[in-house]
Amino acid sequence: MNVKQLILATILLIAAIPSMRGAEYMREITVAADGSGDFKTITEALEAIRAYMDYRVTVNIKNGEYHEKVIIPSWLQNVDFIGEDPEKTIITYNDYAKLDNMGTFRTYTMRVDGCRISFKNLTIRNNAGRVGQAVALHTEGSNLIFENCRFLGDQDTLFLAGHDSKLMFKNCYVEGTTDFIFGPASAMFENCRIHSKADSYITAASTPKNVEIGFVFKECRLTADPEVKKVYLGRPWRPYAHTAFIDCEMGGHIIPAGWDNWRDPANEKTARYFESGSKGAGANNNSRVKWAHTRDK
């Protein structure tokens, strides 16, 4: 092929793929399970988002139930995922730890590895049931914001991981049975409802020793199913776990002791547990374990 033929072939190739070039630069995408949008699944929509963008992309997700295991890769950033209605826009899957011996960390319904991403008006659910560890949301990325979202599951609903990750949950609903908010990330929960479905533990932080902030709950409501009577605020998954409850309303299901040492008294010397301004039937500050820091306003 001579130079002239090569140039002509290149021109014809470029002319033949305008849709590919357009897809790279899509800034607004609609996902609809009924086929009325740009894509029928969230996973398909991810392929139309350009890697390492310096502009924001909006992914509008219409009402519907999306039965898919979603992985948002590390090369995606600056994306806003916006559902139509938090109770009707549902992302769901049903993996669990004992299924084919997959272990806890592969059970997620959604895993977020990218950074500077927001989620709004969505439900993320693991509906495996009470079969052991079954994660709904697994985060590895940082600078993630979840607003007006629901996280439904049983054991290990939220796995908040990642090296030095910083997360924000605002006006969200989180439910579970055991250790249903766990991991090493720094996460702020503001004006959220934290709902216990069994007598067990809410948090299991594994905050690294050199990280100052782990899980912080500010102006949240702690509620429970009617039959639930004995719930701990947390226990340390790793020795330097950091968890704080600030100005929260606690139902009577929170036991007076408040915190557990995970059957290891050595954790009492290292765990960083704080409580301030609690109110409600479960706010029995005078009976909290002595190794936790409790302060009334």
LINBELKA-V711843 format. One record per residue. N is the residue number from 0. PHI is phi in whole degrees, -180 to 180 (* if undefined). PSI is psi in radians with two decimals (999 if undefined). Layout:
N&PHI&PSI / N&PHI&PSI
//
This chain:
0&*&2.21 / 1&-84&3.10 / 2&-62&-0.73 / 3&-63&-0.75 / 4&-66&-0.65 / 5&-64&-0.78 / 6&-61&-0.78 / 7&-63&-0.75 / 8&-63&-0.68 / 9&-65&-0.76 / 10&-61&-0.76 / 11&-65&-0.66 / 12&-65&-0.80 / 13&-63&-0.72 / 14&-65&-0.47 / 15&-81&-0.20 / 16&-126&0.75 / 17&-66&-0.52 / 18&-66&-0.58 / 19&-67&-0.76 / 20&-65&-0.66 / 21&-66&-0.69 / 22&-62&-0.62 / 23&-59&-0.53 / 24&-111&0.34 / 25&-63&2.18 / 26&-107&-0.22 / 27&-142&2.20 / 28&-129&2.47 / 29&-117&2.23 / 30&-109&2.24 / 31&-142&2.16 / 32&-63&-0.44 / 33&-85&0.05 / 34&88&0.09 / 35&-86&-0.06 / 36&-106&-2.86 / 37&-73&-0.57 / 38&-141&2.73 / 39&-94&-0.33 / 40&-130&2.74 / 41&-68&-0.66 / 42&-60&-0.71 / 43&-64&-0.71 / 44&-63&-0.58 / 45&-61&-0.53 / 46&-70&-0.30 / 47&-96&0.11 / 48&-103&2.25 / 49&-70&2.47 / 50&-72&2.54 / 51&51&0.90 / 52&-75&2.65 / 53&-108&0.17 / 54&-126&2.89 / 55&-95&2.52 / 56&-119&2.42 / 57&-108&2.22 / 58&-112&1.86 / 59&-87&2.17 / 60&-112&2.01 / 61&-74&2.80 / 62&-54&2.47 / 63&154&2.97 / 64&-107&2.06 / 65&-105&1.77 / 66&-88&1.55 / 67&-156&2.66 / 68&-99&1.87 / 69&-99&2.25 / 70&-121&2.03 / 71&-96&1.89 / 72&-72&2.89 / 73&-66&-0.39 / 74&-85&0.01 / 75&-100&2.33 / 76&-151&2.90 / 77&58&0.81 / 78&-122&2.43 / 79&-114&2.06 / 80&-100&2.02 / 81&-123&2.02 / 82&-81&2.87 / 83&-81&-0.66 / 84&-155&2.20 / 85&-62&-0.42 / 86&-93&-0.18 / 87&-121&-0.15 / 88&-106&1.75 / 89&-124&2.17 / 90&-105&2.15 / 91&-142&2.58 / 92&-156&3.03 / 93&-141&0.60 / 94&-74&2.69 / 95&-151&2.83 / 96&-59&-0.65 / 97&-85&-0.10 / 98&-74&1.95 / 99&54&0.50 / 100&55&0.67 / 101&-74&-0.34 / 102&79&2.84 / 103&-58&-0.77 / 104&-78&-0.05 / 105&-109&0.10 / 106&-88&-0.07 / 107&-55&2.61 / 108&-84&-0.76 / 109&-130&2.32 / 110&-119&2.26 / 111&-115&1.89 / 112&-99&-0.36 / 113&-75&2.95 / 114&-120&2.84 / 115&54&0.96 / 116&-127&2.49 / 117&-123&2.69 / 118&-135&2.37 / 119&-145&2.43 / 120&60&0.80 / 121&-130&2.70 / 122&-111&2.27 / 123&-118&2.09 / 124&-131&2.42 / 125&-112&1.97 / 126&-105&0.55 / 127&-65&-0.43 / 128&91&-2.90 / 129&-86&1.28 / 130&-122&0.37 / 131&103&-2.75 / 132&-64&2.26 / 133&-156&1.73 / 134&-82&2.37 / 135&-89&-0.95 / 136&-121&2.27 / 137&-123&2.08 / 138&-112&2.38 / 139&-121&-0.43 / 140&-78&3.03 / 141&-123&2.93 / 142&56&0.88 / 143&-106&2.40 / 144&-124&2.26 / 145&-120&2.11 / 146&-130&2.28 / 147&55&0.77 / 148&-113&2.77 / 149&-119&2.40 / 150&-124&1.95 / 151&-114&2.34 / 152&179&-2.84 / 153&-126&-1.74 / 154&-83&2.30 / 155&66&0.81 / 156&-60&-0.85 / 157&-114&2.07 / 158&-108&1.86 / 159&-105&1.70 / 160&-116&-2.70 / 161&93&2.55 / 162&-78&2.03 / 163&58&0.62 / 164&-77&2.52 / 165&-125&2.19 / 166&-131&2.67 / 167&-132&2.24 / 168&-120&2.13 / 169&-131&2.23 / 170&57&0.73 / 171&-107&2.88 / 172&-120&2.22 / 173&-128&2.23 / 174&-127&2.75 / 175&175&-3.08 / 176&-110&-1.26 / 177&-116&2.28 / 178&49&0.75 / 179&-82&0.03 / 180&-132&1.88 / 181&-144&2.78 / 182&128&-3.13 / 183&-97&-0.05 / 184&-71&2.87 / 185&-95&2.07 / 186&-138&2.30 / 187&-104&2.22 / 188&-110&1.99 / 189&-119&2.18 / 190&55&0.78 / 191&-106&2.77 / 192&-104&2.17 / 193&-113&1.93 / 194&-114&2.13 / 195&-93&2.35 / 196&-110&0.05 / 197&-159&2.80 / 198&-70&1.89 / 199&-172&-2.41 / 200&-126&2.44 / 201&-80&-0.97 / 202&-114&2.69 / 203&-145&1.33 / 204&-74&2.61 / 205&-129&0.72 / 206&-54&2.25 / 207&-64&2.71 / 208&-58&-0.64 / 209&-88&0.09 / 210&-103&2.18 / 211&-74&-0.68 / 212&-117&2.31 / 213&-108&-1.85 / 214&-101&2.26 / 215&-126&2.18 / 216&-111&2.04 / 217&-121&2.12 / 218&55&0.79 / 219&-101&2.85 / 220&-113&2.22 / 221&-103&1.97 / 222&-123&3.05 / 223&-157&2.80 / 224&-62&2.68 / 225&-55&-0.62 / 226&-83&-0.09 / 227&-85&2.21 / 228&-129&-0.30 / 229&-136&1.62 / 230&-125&2.34 / 231&-91&2.59 / 232&-66&-0.58 / 233&180&2.94 / 234&-145&2.61 / 235&-82&1.96 / 236&-67&-0.57 / 237&-132&2.77 / 238&-56&-0.62 / 239&-100&0.50 / 240&-51&2.34 / 241&-121&2.17 / 242&-146&2.39 / 243&-137&2.43 / 244&-117&2.11 / 245&-124&2.12 / 246&54&0.78 / 247&-102&2.64 / 248&-98&2.10 / 249&-115&2.19 / 250&-70&2.96 / 251&-68&-0.12 / 252&-75&-0.28 / 253&-77&2.11 / 254&-73&2.69 / 255&-55&-0.69 / 256&-63&-0.58 / 257&84&-0.85 / 258&-129&2.71 / 259&-125&2.62 / 260&-95&0.19 / 261&56&0.77 / 262&59&0.47 / 263&-140&1.77 / 264&-58&-0.42 / 265&-63&-0.51 / 266&-64&-0.39 / 267&-66&-0.40 / 268&-86&-0.27 / 269&-118&-0.55 / 270&-61&2.49 / 271&-116&1.60 / 272&-114&2.30 / 273&-135&2.60 / 274&-150&2.32 / 275&-150&2.34 / 276&71&0.42 / 277&-69&2.61 / 278&-143&2.88 / 279&102&3.08 / 280&-62&-0.44 / 281&-93&0.08 / 282&-92&1.09 / 283&-95&1.25 / 284&-61&-0.56 / 285&-69&-0.30 / 286&-105&0.06 / 287&-65&2.73 / 288&-58&2.53 / 289&-67&-0.41 / 290&-87&-0.02 / 291&-97&2.68 / 292&-98&2.04 / 293&-124&2.31 / 294&-139&2.22 / 295&-89&2.55 / 296&-81&999
//
